[in-house]
Amino acid sequence: MFSTLKGGKRNMKVIYHDFPGGAENFELITRFCYKNGKIDINPFNITDLNCAAYFLEMNKCVSGSQNLLEQTAKSLEDIRYWTWSELIVALKRCQDFLAVASSSGILEKCLDSIVGRVASSCETSPSPSVSSPDSYKFRASCDTRSSESLKSSFLRVTWWFEDLVQLDIRLIEMLVKSMVSRNLSHRIISKFLFHYQKSRLASAFLDEKSRMVETVVEMLFSLDLSSVSYKSLFGMLRFSLQGNISKCSRNKLESMIGSHLDQATFDDFLVPSPIRARYLYDVNLVLRLVKSFLAKGVWCLPLSQLKKVVSLLDAYIAEVAPDPHLKPSKFLALIKALPDSARDSFDGIYQSVDLYLEVHSGLSEEEKTRVCCGLAYEKLSPGALSHLAQNNKFPSKSALEALNFQQCRLKNLLQPTNQPNNFTNSPIFRETERTEKKDKTHEQILLYAGNLDFSIENESTGAHLQGMQWRVLELEEICRKMQIQMTKMMKSRLSNHSNAKSVPRLCS
C-alpha cells in the first residue's frame, strides 16, 4: 500500500474503522507479526484473531510459518473439545463483528457446535412436554415424587435457556434456523423463544422491543403451530397492540392465535379498543381472529372446537351489545362472523339483539331491520318466536317473520304422517282428522294475520295478535300429545300383530 504512493510523501496515517476486536486485538496482531507468527490461540481470543486475520487478509506464509488464518483454522478443529462456557464466549464475540465472523466461517462452526450440544442433550433427556398426559397421570399415581422427577427432567431439557438469552436477536435467529434443520423439538424451541423475549423485553428500548417481537413472531410462524403455546401468543398480541410492530408481523401473529382460538378464554376476547376508537372493546380484532379460525373452512374444523368458539363468540356478543358506541354494522358483523350452521340455537343471539335494540333505541326502522337480518328464525325456540312477535323494540317486519315461522311449524305438526293402511281407520286417526277440521278456522286466521301490514303501536291489533299466539301454543301442545299417543299405539300394534282391545282417549 505504501509502495504505490506517488511523490515523496510517505508520512501517512492508516486508520482502521471497525477493526475486529478493537485496539486490544490489534496489539495481538502486532505481537504475532513481531514474533514470527508465534502466538497463543485459545477459545477466548480465537474469534477476534480469526476475524482480524480475515479482515487484514493475512493468508500468506511468512518465514516458513503458517499464516494467522491457517493457525486459527487449525485451532478450530478442536472445537468439539471446548467446554460449553468456552463456546458461549466465542459465540458472543462473534456478535460484535457479525459480518466478518460470518464471512470467515468461524460463526458457522460455533453455531453448529452449540446446536449439536443442545440437540444431544434433548435426545438423552426426554422432555416432559412431549410425554402424554396419560403416562404422566400414571406416574403421579404410582410415585409420589413424580412432580420432582418431572421438574428435574424439564430442567435437563431447558438448562441452556439462560446462557443463550445473553445473545443478540440476530444470533438467536441463526440458532433457531439451525435447530429446525436438525429437527429439534418445536415445542422446546417455542418455549425458548418465549423465554428469550420475556427476559430481554424488560431492559430493551421501545424500538428494540418492536424489532425483537417481529423477529420472534417470524421464527414462531416457521414452527409447527400445534407446538406453540396459545397463552404466550396472546401475551405477545397484547404487547403488539401497544407497540409499533409491522402489519405483516401482526397478521402472522393473529393468524397463529386464530388457529388456536378454541383454546381461548372469555377474558382473552375482552381486549380494550384502540385509543382513538370510541367503542369499549376491540371488535375488529375479534373479527380478524374468527376469520383466521375459519381460514381452512368450517367443514374442516372438529365439531368440539367449533362449538367452543361459538360459545365464546356468543358470550362476547352479549358483552358488547350494551355498548352505546358500537355501530350496527359491527354488531351485525359479529353475529355473521360464524355461519348459521355453526349454532344449534339462536335464542342467545336474540337476547343480545334485544339488548342492543334497547340501548340503541334511536336507530331507524331500516337499521333495526338490518340488524335483525343476523337472526336465523328457524333456529329460534317457540318461546323466543312468541316473545319476538310481541316485542315492541323489534321492527314490524321481524314480528311478521316470526309469525310466519310459527305457522310453518304448526303446519308441520298438523300434517298427517305416512302410516300403514291398517292404521288409517283407527280411532286415533279419525280423531286427528276431526281435530284438524275443528282447527281449520284458526289456521285461516293465522294465515291472514301473516299477511297483515300491521303496526305495533296499534293496541287492538296487538291484543288480537297476542290471542292468536296463545292459541298457537295450545295447538302445538295438543299436536305434541297426539303424536306421542299415535307413536305408542303403532308400537303396540306392531309388537302384538293384532288389533288392540282398547284405544286410549285423546287429550282434550
GIUR-V46658 format. One record per pair of residues at least 24 apart in sequence whose C-alpha atoms are under 10 Angstrom apart, sorted by sequence separation. I is the first residue (numbers start at 1). J is the second residue. D is the distance in whole Angstrom. If there is no record, write none. Layout:
BEGIN
i:I j:J d:D
i:I j:J d:D
END
This chain:
BEGIN
i:21 j:45 d:9
i:24 j:48 d:10
i:25 j:49 d:7
i:28 j:52 d:10
i:29 j:53 d:8
i:37 j:61 d:9
i:48 j:72 d:10
i:87 j:111 d:9
i:128 j:152 d:10
i:172 j:196 d:9
i:193 j:217 d:9
i:213 j:237 d:10
i:233 j:257 d:7
i:313 j:337 d:9
i:350 j:374 d:9
i:377 j:401 d:8
i:378 j:402 d:9
i:382 j:406 d:7
i:482 j:506 d:7
i:37 j:62 d:8
i:46 j:71 d:10
i:47 j:72 d:8
i:128 j:153 d:7
i:129 j:154 d:8
i:232 j:257 d:10
i:313 j:338 d:9
i:331 j:356 d:9
i:349 j:374 d:9
i:350 j:375 d:7
i:368 j:393 d:9
i:369 j:394 d:8
i:370 j:395 d:10
i:372 j:397 d:9
i:373 j:398 d:9
i:377 j:402 d:7
i:380 j:405 d:9
i:381 j:406 d:10
i:414 j:439 d:10
i:443 j:468 d:10
i:446 j:471 d:10
i:481 j:506 d:8
i:482 j:507 d:7
i:21 j:47 d:9
i:22 j:48 d:9
i:25 j:51 d:10
i:26 j:52 d:8
i:36 j:62 d:8
i:37 j:63 d:9
i:46 j:72 d:6
i:50 j:76 d:10
i:87 j:113 d:8
i:88 j:114 d:8
i:127 j:153 d:7
i:128 j:154 d:6
i:190 j:216 d:9
i:193 j:219 d:8
i:194 j:220 d:9
i:213 j:239 d:9
i:214 j:240 d:9
i:230 j:256 d:8
i:231 j:257 d:9
i:287 j:313 d:10
i:349 j:375 d:7
i:350 j:376 d:9
i:368 j:394 d:7
i:369 j:395 d:6
i:372 j:398 d:7
i:377 j:403 d:10
i:379 j:405 d:10
i:380 j:406 d:10
i:442 j:468 d:8
i:446 j:472 d:9
i:481 j:507 d:7
i:482 j:508 d:10
i:20 j:47 d:9
i:21 j:48 d:5
i:25 j:52 d:8
i:29 j:56 d:10
i:36 j:63 d:7
i:37 j:64 d:9
i:38 j:65 d:9
i:41 j:68 d:10
i:45 j:72 d:10
i:46 j:73 d:9
i:87 j:114 d:7
i:125 j:152 d:10
i:126 j:153 d:7
i:127 j:154 d:6
i:128 j:155 d:10
i:165 j:192 d:9
i:169 j:196 d:9
i:193 j:220 d:8
i:213 j:240 d:8
i:229 j:256 d:10
i:230 j:257 d:6
i:233 j:260 d:10
i:286 j:313 d:9
i:310 j:337 d:10
i:349 j:376 d:9
i:350 j:377 d:9
i:368 j:395 d:6
i:369 j:396 d:9
i:377 j:404 d:10
i:378 j:405 d:7
i:382 j:409 d:9
i:481 j:508 d:10
i:20 j:48 d:6
i:21 j:49 d:8
i:36 j:64 d:9
i:37 j:65 d:6
i:38 j:66 d:9
i:125 j:153 d:7
i:126 j:154 d:8
i:127 j:155 d:9
i:161 j:189 d:10
i:164 j:192 d:9
i:165 j:193 d:9
i:169 j:197 d:9
i:221 j:249 d:9
i:228 j:256 d:9
i:229 j:257 d:9
i:230 j:258 d:10
i:258 j:286 d:9
i:261 j:289 d:7
i:262 j:290 d:10
i:310 j:338 d:8
i:328 j:356 d:9
i:346 j:374 d:10
i:347 j:375 d:9
i:367 j:395 d:9
i:369 j:397 d:7
i:377 j:405 d:7
i:378 j:406 d:9
i:443 j:471 d:10
i:478 j:506 d:9
i:479 j:507 d:9
i:19 j:48 d:10
i:20 j:49 d:8
i:29 j:58 d:10
i:33 j:62 d:9
i:36 j:65 d:7
i:37 j:66 d:7
i:38 j:67 d:10
i:39 j:68 d:9
i:43 j:72 d:10
i:46 j:75 d:8
i:47 j:76 d:10
i:80 j:109 d:10
i:84 j:113 d:9
i:125 j:154 d:8
i:127 j:156 d:8
i:128 j:157 d:9
i:167 j:196 d:9
i:190 j:219 d:9
i:191 j:220 d:10
i:210 j:239 d:9
i:228 j:257 d:10
i:230 j:259 d:9
i:231 j:260 d:10
i:260 j:289 d:9
i:261 j:290 d:8
i:309 j:338 d:9
i:310 j:339 d:10
i:314 j:343 d:10
i:328 j:357 d:10
i:346 j:375 d:7
i:347 j:376 d:10
i:365 j:394 d:9
i:366 j:395 d:8
i:368 j:397 d:10
i:369 j:398 d:7
i:377 j:406 d:9
i:442 j:471 d:8
i:443 j:472 d:9
i:478 j:507 d:7
i:20 j:50 d:9
i:21 j:51 d:8
i:22 j:52 d:9
i:36 j:66 d:10
i:37 j:67 d:7
i:38 j:68 d:9
i:41 j:71 d:8
i:42 j:72 d:9
i:46 j:76 d:8
i:76 j:106 d:8
i:79 j:109 d:8
i:80 j:110 d:10
i:84 j:114 d:8
i:125 j:155 d:9
i:126 j:156 d:9
i:127 j:157 d:6
i:158 j:188 d:8
i:161 j:191 d:9
i:162 j:192 d:9
i:165 j:195 d:8
i:166 j:196 d:9
i:189 j:219 d:9
i:190 j:220 d:6
i:209 j:239 d:9
i:210 j:240 d:8
i:213 j:243 d:9
i:214 j:244 d:10
i:218 j:248 d:10
i:226 j:256 d:9
i:230 j:260 d:6
i:234 j:264 d:9
i:238 j:268 d:10
i:241 j:271 d:9
i:258 j:288 d:8
i:259 j:289 d:8
i:286 j:316 d:9
i:318 j:348 d:8
i:321 j:351 d:10
i:322 j:352 d:9
i:326 j:356 d:9
i:346 j:376 d:7
i:347 j:377 d:9
i:350 j:380 d:8
i:365 j:395 d:6
i:368 j:398 d:9
i:378 j:408 d:10
i:442 j:472 d:9
i:477 j:507 d:10
i:478 j:508 d:7
i:20 j:51 d:6
i:21 j:52 d:7
i:36 j:67 d:10
i:37 j:68 d:7
i:41 j:72 d:7
i:73 j:104 d:10
i:79 j:110 d:8
i:82 j:113 d:9
i:122 j:153 d:10
i:125 j:156 d:6
i:126 j:157 d:7
i:127 j:158 d:9
i:157 j:188 d:8
i:158 j:189 d:10
i:161 j:192 d:6
i:165 j:196 d:5
i:169 j:200 d:10
i:189 j:220 d:9
i:190 j:221 d:10
i:209 j:240 d:10
i:213 j:244 d:10
i:214 j:245 d:6
i:218 j:249 d:7
i:221 j:252 d:7
i:225 j:256 d:7
i:229 j:260 d:9
i:230 j:261 d:8
i:241 j:272 d:10
i:254 j:285 d:8
i:258 j:289 d:5
i:259 j:290 d:9
i:261 j:292 d:9
i:262 j:293 d:9
i:317 j:348 d:9
i:318 j:349 d:8
i:321 j:352 d:6
i:322 j:353 d:10
i:345 j:376 d:9
i:346 j:377 d:8
i:349 j:380 d:9
i:364 j:395 d:9
i:365 j:396 d:9
i:378 j:409 d:9
i:19 j:51 d:9
i:20 j:52 d:5
i:39 j:71 d:9
i:43 j:75 d:9
i:73 j:105 d:9
i:77 j:109 d:9
i:122 j:154 d:10
i:124 j:156 d:9
i:125 j:157 d:6
i:160 j:192 d:9
i:161 j:193 d:9
i:164 j:196 d:8
i:165 j:197 d:9
i:168 j:200 d:10
i:213 j:245 d:8
i:214 j:246 d:7
i:217 j:249 d:6
i:220 j:252 d:9
i:221 j:253 d:8
i:225 j:257 d:9
i:228 j:260 d:9
i:230 j:262 d:10
i:231 j:263 d:9
i:241 j:273 d:10
i:242 j:274 d:9
i:254 j:286 d:10
i:257 j:289 d:7
i:258 j:290 d:6
i:259 j:291 d:10
i:260 j:292 d:9
i:261 j:293 d:6
i:306 j:338 d:9
i:310 j:342 d:7
i:311 j:343 d:9
i:314 j:346 d:9
i:317 j:349 d:8
i:318 j:350 d:10
i:320 j:352 d:9
i:321 j:353 d:7
i:323 j:355 d:10
i:324 j:356 d:8
i:328 j:360 d:9
i:345 j:377 d:10
i:346 j:378 d:9
i:347 j:379 d:8
i:348 j:380 d:9
i:361 j:393 d:8
i:365 j:397 d:9
i:411 j:443 d:9
i:19 j:52 d:7
i:20 j:53 d:9
i:38 j:71 d:10
i:42 j:75 d:8
i:43 j:76 d:9
i:73 j:106 d:8
i:76 j:109 d:8
i:80 j:113 d:7
i:84 j:117 d:8
i:124 j:157 d:9
i:158 j:191 d:9
i:162 j:195 d:9
i:165 j:198 d:10
i:166 j:199 d:9
i:167 j:200 d:10
i:190 j:223 d:8
i:210 j:243 d:6
i:211 j:244 d:9
i:212 j:245 d:9
i:213 j:246 d:10
i:214 j:247 d:10
i:216 j:249 d:9
i:217 j:250 d:8
i:220 j:253 d:9
i:226 j:259 d:9
i:230 j:263 d:7
i:231 j:264 d:8
i:235 j:268 d:10
i:238 j:271 d:8
i:241 j:274 d:8
i:242 j:275 d:10
i:255 j:288 d:8
i:256 j:289 d:9
i:257 j:290 d:10
i:258 j:291 d:7
i:259 j:292 d:6
i:260 j:293 d:7
i:261 j:294 d:10
i:283 j:316 d:9
i:309 j:342 d:10
i:310 j:343 d:7
i:315 j:348 d:8
i:318 j:351 d:8
i:319 j:352 d:8
i:321 j:354 d:9
i:322 j:355 d:7
i:323 j:356 d:8
i:327 j:360 d:9
i:343 j:376 d:10
i:345 j:378 d:9
i:346 j:379 d:6
i:347 j:380 d:6
i:351 j:384 d:9
i:360 j:393 d:10
i:361 j:394 d:10
i:410 j:443 d:9
i:442 j:475 d:10
i:20 j:54 d:10
i:33 j:67 d:10
i:37 j:71 d:9
i:41 j:75 d:7
i:42 j:76 d:9
i:72 j:106 d:9
i:76 j:110 d:9
i:79 j:113 d:8
i:80 j:114 d:10
i:122 j:156 d:8
i:123 j:157 d:9
i:158 j:192 d:8
i:161 j:195 d:8
i:162 j:196 d:8
i:165 j:199 d:7
i:166 j:200 d:9
i:186 j:220 d:9
i:189 j:223 d:9
i:190 j:224 d:9
i:194 j:228 d:10
i:198 j:232 d:10
i:209 j:243 d:8
i:210 j:244 d:6
i:211 j:245 d:7
i:214 j:248 d:9
i:215 j:249 d:8
i:217 j:251 d:10
i:218 j:252 d:8
i:221 j:255 d:9
i:225 j:259 d:8
i:226 j:260 d:8
i:229 j:263 d:10
i:230 j:264 d:8
i:231 j:265 d:10
i:234 j:268 d:8
i:237 j:271 d:10
i:238 j:272 d:10
i:254 j:288 d:7
i:255 j:289 d:7
i:258 j:292 d:5
i:259 j:293 d:5
i:283 j:317 d:10
i:310 j:344 d:10
i:314 j:348 d:7
i:315 j:349 d:9
i:318 j:352 d:5
i:321 j:355 d:6
i:322 j:356 d:6
i:325 j:359 d:10
i:326 j:360 d:9
i:340 j:374 d:9
i:345 j:379 d:5
i:346 j:380 d:5
i:347 j:381 d:7
i:350 j:384 d:8
i:354 j:388 d:9
i:358 j:392 d:10
i:20 j:55 d:8
i:32 j:67 d:10
i:33 j:68 d:9
i:41 j:76 d:10
i:43 j:78 d:10
i:69 j:104 d:9
i:121 j:156 d:8
i:122 j:157 d:5
i:161 j:196 d:8
i:165 j:200 d:7
i:190 j:225 d:10
i:194 j:229 d:9
i:209 j:244 d:9
i:210 j:245 d:5
i:211 j:246 d:9
i:214 j:249 d:6
i:217 j:252 d:7
i:218 j:253 d:9
i:221 j:256 d:7
i:225 j:260 d:8
i:234 j:269 d:10
i:254 j:289 d:6
i:255 j:290 d:10
i:257 j:292 d:8
i:258 j:293 d:5
i:259 j:294 d:8
i:281 j:316 d:10
i:307 j:342 d:7
i:314 j:349 d:7
i:317 j:352 d:7
i:318 j:353 d:8
i:320 j:355 d:10
i:321 j:356 d:5
i:322 j:357 d:9
i:324 j:359 d:6
i:325 j:360 d:9
i:328 j:363 d:9
i:340 j:375 d:9
i:341 j:376 d:10
i:344 j:379 d:7
i:345 j:380 d:6
i:346 j:381 d:8
i:347 j:382 d:10
i:350 j:385 d:9
i:358 j:393 d:7
i:19 j:55 d:8
i:20 j:56 d:10
i:32 j:68 d:8
i:43 j:79 d:8
i:80 j:116 d:10
i:121 j:157 d:7
i:122 j:158 d:9
i:186 j:222 d:10
i:187 j:223 d:9
i:191 j:227 d:9
i:207 j:243 d:9
i:209 j:245 d:9
i:210 j:246 d:8
i:213 j:249 d:9
i:214 j:250 d:8
i:217 j:253 d:6
i:220 j:256 d:9
i:253 j:289 d:10
i:254 j:290 d:10
i:255 j:291 d:9
i:256 j:292 d:8
i:257 j:293 d:8
i:258 j:294 d:8
i:259 j:295 d:8
i:306 j:342 d:7
i:307 j:343 d:8
i:316 j:352 d:10
i:317 j:353 d:9
i:320 j:356 d:9
i:321 j:357 d:9
i:322 j:358 d:8
i:323 j:359 d:8
i:324 j:360 d:7
i:335 j:371 d:9
i:340 j:376 d:7
i:343 j:379 d:8
i:344 j:380 d:9
i:345 j:381 d:8
i:347 j:383 d:9
i:348 j:384 d:10
i:357 j:393 d:6
i:358 j:394 d:9
i:407 j:443 d:8
i:439 j:475 d:8
i:19 j:56 d:9
i:80 j:117 d:9
i:121 j:158 d:9
i:162 j:199 d:9
i:186 j:223 d:6
i:187 j:224 d:8
i:190 j:227 d:7
i:191 j:228 d:8
i:195 j:232 d:10
i:206 j:243 d:8
i:207 j:244 d:8
i:213 j:250 d:10
i:216 j:253 d:10
i:231 j:268 d:9
i:251 j:288 d:9
i:254 j:291 d:10
i:255 j:292 d:5
i:256 j:293 d:9
i:258 j:295 d:9
i:259 j:296 d:9
i:283 j:320 d:9
i:306 j:343 d:9
i:307 j:344 d:9
i:311 j:348 d:10
i:315 j:352 d:9
i:318 j:355 d:8
i:321 j:358 d:10
i:322 j:359 d:6
i:323 j:360 d:9
i:324 j:361 d:10
i:335 j:372 d:10
i:336 j:373 d:9
i:337 j:374 d:10
i:347 j:384 d:6
i:351 j:388 d:10
i:354 j:391 d:9
i:356 j:393 d:10
i:357 j:394 d:7
i:119 j:157 d:9
i:121 j:159 d:9
i:185 j:223 d:10
i:186 j:224 d:7
i:187 j:225 d:9
i:189 j:227 d:9
i:190 j:228 d:6
i:191 j:229 d:8
i:194 j:232 d:7
i:198 j:236 d:10
i:206 j:244 d:9
i:207 j:245 d:9
i:214 j:252 d:10
i:251 j:289 d:10
i:254 j:292 d:7
i:255 j:293 d:8
i:281 j:319 d:9
i:282 j:320 d:10
i:314 j:352 d:9
i:318 j:356 d:9
i:321 j:359 d:8
i:322 j:360 d:8
i:329 j:367 d:9
i:332 j:370 d:8
i:333 j:371 d:9
i:335 j:373 d:10
i:336 j:374 d:6
i:341 j:379 d:10
i:346 j:384 d:9
i:347 j:385 d:9
i:350 j:388 d:8
i:354 j:392 d:10
i:355 j:393 d:9
i:357 j:395 d:10
i:29 j:68 d:9
i:43 j:82 d:8
i:118 j:157 d:8
i:121 j:160 d:10
i:169 j:208 d:10
i:180 j:219 d:10
i:185 j:224 d:10
i:186 j:225 d:9
i:187 j:226 d:8
i:188 j:227 d:8
i:189 j:228 d:9
i:190 j:229 d:8
i:194 j:233 d:9
i:197 j:236 d:9
i:214 j:253 d:9
i:217 j:256 d:9
i:254 j:293 d:10
i:281 j:320 d:7
i:303 j:342 d:9
i:317 j:356 d:10
i:321 j:360 d:9
i:328 j:367 d:7
i:332 j:371 d:6
i:335 j:374 d:6
i:336 j:375 d:9
i:340 j:379 d:9
i:354 j:393 d:7
i:407 j:446 d:7
i:408 j:447 d:10
i:42 j:82 d:10
i:43 j:83 d:9
i:118 j:158 d:9
i:186 j:226 d:9
i:187 j:227 d:5
i:188 j:228 d:9
i:252 j:292 d:10
i:255 j:295 d:9
i:280 j:320 d:8
i:298 j:338 d:9
i:328 j:368 d:8
i:331 j:371 d:8
i:332 j:372 d:8
i:334 j:374 d:9
i:335 j:375 d:8
i:353 j:393 d:10
i:354 j:394 d:8
i:406 j:446 d:9
i:407 j:447 d:7
i:435 j:475 d:10
i:118 j:159 d:9
i:186 j:227 d:6
i:187 j:228 d:6
i:191 j:232 d:9
i:194 j:235 d:10
i:251 j:292 d:10
i:279 j:320 d:9
i:298 j:339 d:8
i:329 j:370 d:8
i:330 j:371 d:10
i:332 j:373 d:8
i:333 j:374 d:9
i:353 j:394 d:9
i:43 j:85 d:10
i:44 j:86 d:7
i:47 j:89 d:9
i:48 j:90 d:9
i:118 j:160 d:7
i:169 j:211 d:9
i:170 j:212 d:9
i:173 j:215 d:8
i:177 j:219 d:8
i:180 j:222 d:9
i:185 j:227 d:9
i:186 j:228 d:8
i:187 j:229 d:8
i:190 j:232 d:10
i:194 j:236 d:9
i:262 j:304 d:9
i:263 j:305 d:8
i:280 j:322 d:10
i:281 j:323 d:9
i:328 j:370 d:8
i:329 j:371 d:8
i:332 j:374 d:6
i:404 j:446 d:9
i:43 j:86 d:6
i:44 j:87 d:9
i:47 j:90 d:6
i:51 j:94 d:9
i:117 j:160 d:10
i:118 j:161 d:10
i:169 j:212 d:7
i:172 j:215 d:9
i:173 j:216 d:8
i:176 j:219 d:7
i:180 j:223 d:8
i:262 j:305 d:5
i:265 j:308 d:10
i:266 j:309 d:10
i:269 j:312 d:8
i:280 j:323 d:7
i:283 j:326 d:9
i:287 j:330 d:9
i:294 j:337 d:9
i:298 j:341 d:9
i:299 j:342 d:10
i:328 j:371 d:6
i:331 j:374 d:9
i:332 j:375 d:10
i:403 j:446 d:8
i:404 j:447 d:8
i:407 j:450 d:8
i:435 j:478 d:9
i:436 j:479 d:10
i:42 j:86 d:9
i:43 j:87 d:7
i:44 j:88 d:10
i:45 j:89 d:9
i:46 j:90 d:7
i:47 j:91 d:8
i:168 j:212 d:10
i:169 j:213 d:10
i:172 j:216 d:9
i:176 j:220 d:10
i:241 j:285 d:10
i:261 j:305 d:8
i:262 j:306 d:7
i:264 j:308 d:9
i:265 j:309 d:10
i:268 j:312 d:10
i:269 j:313 d:8
i:279 j:323 d:7
i:280 j:324 d:9
i:290 j:334 d:9
i:294 j:338 d:8
i:298 j:342 d:8
i:403 j:447 d:9
i:406 j:450 d:10
i:435 j:479 d:9
i:43 j:88 d:10
i:44 j:89 d:7
i:45 j:90 d:8
i:47 j:92 d:9
i:48 j:93 d:7
i:52 j:97 d:10
i:55 j:100 d:7
i:170 j:215 d:9
i:173 j:218 d:9
i:177 j:222 d:9
i:260 j:305 d:9
i:261 j:306 d:9
i:262 j:307 d:8
i:263 j:308 d:8
i:264 j:309 d:8
i:266 j:311 d:9
i:267 j:312 d:10
i:278 j:323 d:10
i:279 j:324 d:8
i:280 j:325 d:8
i:281 j:326 d:9
i:293 j:338 d:10
i:294 j:339 d:10
i:404 j:449 d:9
i:405 j:450 d:10
i:43 j:89 d:8
i:44 j:90 d:6
i:47 j:93 d:6
i:48 j:94 d:8
i:51 j:97 d:8
i:54 j:100 d:7
i:55 j:101 d:10
i:114 j:160 d:10
i:169 j:215 d:8
i:173 j:219 d:7
i:176 j:222 d:10
i:262 j:308 d:6
i:263 j:309 d:9
i:266 j:312 d:6
i:269 j:315 d:10
i:270 j:316 d:8
i:278 j:324 d:9
i:279 j:325 d:5
i:280 j:326 d:8
i:284 j:330 d:8
i:287 j:333 d:8
i:291 j:337 d:7
i:403 j:449 d:8
i:404 j:450 d:6
i:43 j:90 d:6
i:44 j:91 d:10
i:46 j:93 d:9
i:47 j:94 d:7
i:51 j:98 d:9
i:54 j:101 d:9
i:169 j:216 d:9
i:172 j:219 d:10
i:176 j:223 d:10
i:261 j:308 d:9
i:262 j:309 d:5
i:265 j:312 d:7
i:266 j:313 d:8
i:269 j:316 d:7
i:278 j:325 d:6
i:279 j:326 d:6
i:283 j:330 d:7
i:287 j:334 d:7
i:290 j:337 d:7
i:291 j:338 d:9
i:403 j:450 d:6
i:404 j:451 d:9
i:432 j:479 d:9
i:42 j:90 d:10
i:43 j:91 d:10
i:45 j:93 d:9
i:48 j:96 d:10
i:51 j:99 d:9
i:52 j:100 d:8
i:55 j:103 d:10
i:261 j:309 d:7
i:262 j:310 d:9
i:264 j:312 d:8
i:277 j:325 d:9
i:278 j:326 d:8
i:279 j:327 d:9
i:283 j:331 d:9
i:286 j:334 d:8
i:287 j:335 d:10
i:290 j:338 d:8
i:402 j:450 d:9
i:403 j:451 d:10
i:44 j:93 d:9
i:48 j:97 d:9
i:51 j:100 d:6
i:52 j:101 d:9
i:54 j:103 d:8
i:55 j:104 d:9
i:260 j:309 d:10
i:262 j:311 d:10
i:266 j:315 d:8
i:267 j:316 d:9
i:270 j:319 d:9
i:284 j:333 d:9
i:287 j:336 d:10
i:288 j:337 d:9
i:400 j:449 d:8
i:401 j:450 d:8
i:47 j:97 d:10
i:50 j:100 d:9
i:51 j:101 d:6
i:54 j:104 d:6
i:114 j:164 d:10
i:262 j:312 d:9
i:266 j:316 d:7
i:270 j:320 d:9
i:283 j:333 d:9
i:284 j:334 d:9
i:287 j:337 d:7
i:400 j:450 d:6
i:432 j:482 d:8
i:50 j:101 d:8
i:51 j:102 d:9
i:53 j:104 d:9
i:54 j:105 d:10
i:261 j:312 d:9
i:283 j:334 d:8
i:286 j:337 d:9
i:287 j:338 d:10
i:399 j:450 d:9
i:400 j:451 d:8
i:431 j:482 d:9
i:432 j:483 d:10
i:51 j:103 d:9
i:52 j:104 d:10
i:400 j:452 d:8
i:48 j:101 d:9
i:51 j:104 d:7
i:266 j:319 d:10
i:400 j:453 d:9
i:429 j:482 d:10
i:47 j:101 d:8
i:50 j:104 d:7
i:51 j:105 d:9
i:400 j:454 d:9
i:428 j:482 d:8
i:432 j:486 d:10
i:50 j:105 d:9
i:51 j:106 d:8
i:130 j:185 d:9
i:399 j:454 d:10
i:428 j:483 d:10
i:50 j:106 d:8
i:51 j:107 d:10
i:397 j:453 d:9
i:47 j:104 d:10
i:130 j:187 d:8
i:396 j:453 d:8
i:397 j:454 d:9
i:399 j:456 d:9
i:428 j:485 d:8
i:429 j:486 d:8
i:127 j:185 d:9
i:129 j:187 d:8
i:130 j:188 d:9
i:396 j:454 d:7
i:397 j:455 d:10
i:428 j:486 d:7
i:47 j:106 d:7
i:129 j:188 d:8
i:396 j:455 d:7
i:46 j:106 d:9
i:47 j:107 d:8
i:111 j:171 d:9
i:115 j:175 d:7
i:119 j:179 d:8
i:127 j:187 d:9
i:395 j:455 d:9
i:396 j:456 d:7
i:426 j:486 d:10
i:111 j:172 d:10
i:114 j:175 d:9
i:115 j:176 d:9
i:118 j:179 d:9
i:123 j:184 d:9
i:127 j:188 d:8
i:395 j:456 d:8
i:396 j:457 d:10
i:414 j:475 d:9
i:428 j:489 d:9
i:116 j:178 d:9
i:122 j:184 d:8
i:123 j:185 d:10
i:394 j:456 d:9
i:403 j:465 d:9
i:410 j:472 d:7
i:413 j:475 d:9
i:414 j:476 d:9
i:47 j:110 d:10
i:111 j:174 d:8
i:112 j:175 d:8
i:115 j:178 d:7
i:116 j:179 d:9
i:119 j:182 d:8
i:122 j:185 d:8
i:392 j:455 d:10
i:393 j:456 d:9
i:406 j:469 d:9
i:409 j:472 d:10
i:410 j:473 d:9
i:413 j:476 d:7
i:423 j:486 d:10
i:426 j:489 d:10
i:107 j:171 d:9
i:111 j:175 d:6
i:114 j:178 d:10
i:115 j:179 d:6
i:119 j:183 d:9
i:120 j:184 d:10
i:392 j:456 d:6
i:413 j:477 d:10
i:414 j:478 d:10
i:415 j:479 d:10
i:111 j:176 d:10
i:114 j:179 d:10
i:115 j:180 d:10
i:119 j:184 d:6
i:391 j:456 d:9
i:392 j:457 d:8
i:403 j:468 d:10
i:407 j:472 d:8
i:410 j:475 d:8
i:411 j:476 d:10
i:413 j:478 d:10
i:414 j:479 d:7
i:108 j:174 d:9
i:112 j:178 d:7
i:116 j:182 d:8
i:118 j:184 d:9
i:119 j:185 d:9
i:122 j:188 d:9
i:390 j:456 d:8
i:403 j:469 d:9
i:406 j:472 d:8
i:410 j:476 d:6
i:413 j:479 d:6
i:414 j:480 d:9
i:417 j:483 d:9
i:423 j:489 d:9
i:107 j:174 d:10
i:108 j:175 d:10
i:111 j:178 d:8
i:112 j:179 d:9
i:115 j:182 d:8
i:389 j:456 d:9
i:406 j:473 d:9
i:409 j:476 d:9
i:412 j:479 d:10
i:413 j:480 d:8
i:416 j:483 d:10
i:419 j:486 d:10
i:423 j:490 d:8
i:111 j:179 d:10
i:116 j:184 d:10
i:414 j:482 d:10
i:115 j:184 d:9
i:403 j:472 d:10
i:410 j:479 d:9
i:413 j:482 d:10
i:414 j:483 d:10
i:108 j:178 d:10
i:112 j:182 d:10
i:392 j:462 d:10
i:406 j:476 d:10
i:413 j:483 d:9
i:420 j:490 d:9
i:423 j:493 d:9
i:419 j:490 d:9
i:422 j:493 d:10
i:21 j:93 d:8
i:92 j:164 d:9
i:95 j:167 d:8
i:96 j:168 d:9
i:98 j:170 d:9
i:390 j:462 d:7
i:20 j:93 d:10
i:21 j:94 d:10
i:91 j:164 d:10
i:94 j:167 d:10
i:95 j:168 d:7
i:98 j:171 d:9
i:389 j:462 d:10
i:390 j:463 d:10
i:426 j:499 d:10
i:435 j:508 d:10
i:20 j:94 d:9
i:92 j:166 d:8
i:93 j:167 d:10
i:95 j:169 d:10
i:431 j:505 d:10
i:432 j:506 d:9
i:21 j:96 d:8
i:88 j:163 d:7
i:92 j:167 d:6
i:95 j:170 d:8
i:390 j:465 d:8
i:428 j:503 d:8
i:431 j:506 d:8
i:20 j:96 d:8
i:21 j:97 d:8
i:84 j:160 d:9
i:88 j:164 d:8
i:91 j:167 d:8
i:92 j:168 d:8
i:95 j:171 d:7
i:389 j:465 d:8
i:390 j:466 d:7
i:423 j:499 d:10
i:427 j:503 d:7
i:428 j:504 d:9
i:20 j:97 d:6
i:94 j:171 d:9
i:389 j:466 d:9
i:422 j:499 d:10
i:426 j:503 d:9
i:427 j:504 d:9
i:428 j:505 d:9
i:18 j:96 d:10
i:19 j:97 d:9
i:20 j:98 d:10
i:85 j:163 d:9
i:88 j:166 d:9
i:427 j:505 d:9
i:428 j:506 d:7
i:18 j:97 d:8
i:84 j:163 d:9
i:88 j:167 d:9
i:92 j:171 d:9
i:387 j:466 d:10
i:390 j:469 d:9
i:427 j:506 d:9
i:20 j:100 d:8
i:91 j:171 d:9
i:386 j:466 d:9
i:389 j:469 d:9
i:19 j:100 d:10
i:20 j:101 d:9
i:387 j:469 d:10
i:386 j:469 d:7
i:385 j:469 d:10
i:386 j:470 d:9
i:386 j:472 d:9
i:386 j:473 d:9
i:382 j:472 d:10
i:383 j:473 d:9
i:382 j:473 d:8
i:382 j:476 d:10
i:130 j:227 d:10
i:129 j:227 d:10
END
